[in-house]
Amino acid sequence: MSGSMDTVGDKERLLLGAGFAFGVMLTLLVLELVLVLNGTVPPGDLFTSADALIVVAGIVFAGVVGVALYVLSFPGNRARIPIAADDEK
């Protein structure tokens, strides 16, 4: 067993966060599909039913957060959008 550990940088943390956000989005999509297939929410009421509206809003929010974290995981983008005070070198 070696004594050195791999360090986790900003890119890995941001990609992990993006993966988590996309996982949440996929889970919410499956929940929406179950609500529609179960008959709880008719397909025409996706934006008028309270249950479905909460799920759709969660999907949109998780998608926006996931895309933002993914975009910030690239060093070129972080140079233009500093995410921490010590990023500016």
C-alpha positions as CSV (number, residue, x, y, z in Angstrom):
1,M,0.0,0.0,0.0
2,S,1.5,3.3,-1.0
3,G,1.6,6.3,1.3
4,S,0.7,8.8,-1.4
5,M,-2.9,9.8,-2.0
6,D,-4.4,11.3,-5.1
7,T,-5.5,14.8,-4.5
8,V,-8.9,15.8,-5.6
9,G,-8.9,19.2,-7.4
10,D,-11.6,21.6,-8.3
11,K,-12.3,19.9,-11.6
12,E,-13.1,16.6,-10.0
13,R,-15.3,18.2,-7.3
14,L,-17.2,20.2,-9.9
15,L,-17.6,17.1,-12.1
16,L,-18.8,15.1,-9.1
17,G,-21.3,17.8,-8.3
18,A,-22.5,17.9,-12.0
19,G,-22.9,14.2,-12.0
20,F,-24.9,14.4,-8.7
21,A,-27.2,17.1,-10.2
22,F,-27.7,15.1,-13.4
23,G,-28.5,12.0,-11.2
24,V,-31.1,14.0,-9.3
25,M,-32.6,15.2,-12.6
26,L,-32.8,11.6,-13.9
27,T,-34.5,10.5,-10.7
28,L,-37.0,13.3,-11.0
29,L,-37.7,12.3,-14.6
30,V,-38.3,8.7,-13.5
31,L,-40.7,10.0,-10.8
32,E,-42.6,12.1,-13.3
33,L,-42.8,9.1,-15.6
34,V,-44.2,7.0,-12.7
35,L,-46.8,9.7,-11.9
36,V,-48.0,9.7,-15.5
37,L,-48.0,6.0,-16.0
38,N,-49.7,5.4,-12.6
39,G,-52.5,7.7,-13.6
40,T,-51.9,10.1,-10.7
41,V,-51.2,12.9,-13.1
42,P,-52.8,12.9,-16.6
43,P,-50.3,13.6,-19.3
44,G,-52.1,16.8,-20.2
45,D,-51.8,18.2,-16.7
46,L,-48.0,18.2,-16.4
47,F,-47.9,22.0,-15.9
48,T,-51.2,22.5,-14.0
49,S,-51.0,19.7,-11.4
50,A,-49.2,20.7,-8.1
51,D,-47.4,17.3,-7.9
52,A,-46.2,17.4,-11.4
53,L,-45.3,21.1,-11.3
54,I,-43.0,20.5,-8.3
55,V,-41.3,17.6,-10.2
56,V,-40.9,19.6,-13.4
57,A,-39.5,22.6,-11.5
58,G,-37.0,20.2,-9.8
59,I,-35.9,18.8,-13.1
60,V,-35.3,22.3,-14.5
61,F,-33.4,23.4,-11.4
62,A,-31.2,20.3,-11.3
63,G,-30.5,20.7,-15.0
64,V,-29.4,24.3,-14.6
65,V,-27.2,23.5,-11.7
66,G,-25.7,20.4,-13.4
67,V,-24.9,22.4,-16.6
68,A,-23.3,25.2,-14.5
69,L,-21.1,22.8,-12.5
70,Y,-20.1,21.0,-15.7
71,V,-19.2,24.3,-17.4
72,L,-17.2,25.5,-14.4
73,S,-15.2,22.3,-14.3
74,F,-13.1,23.3,-17.2
75,P,-10.1,25.5,-16.3
76,G,-10.6,27.9,-19.2
77,N,-14.1,28.8,-17.9
78,R,-13.0,29.1,-14.3
79,A,-10.4,31.7,-15.5
80,R,-13.2,33.9,-16.9
81,I,-15.5,33.2,-13.9
82,P,-13.5,33.1,-10.7
83,I,-15.1,30.7,-8.2
84,A,-12.8,31.5,-5.3
85,A,-10.6,34.4,-4.2
86,D,-7.4,32.3,-4.6
87,D,-8.3,31.4,-8.2
88,E,-7.1,34.7,-9.6
89,K,-3.3,34.1,-10.1
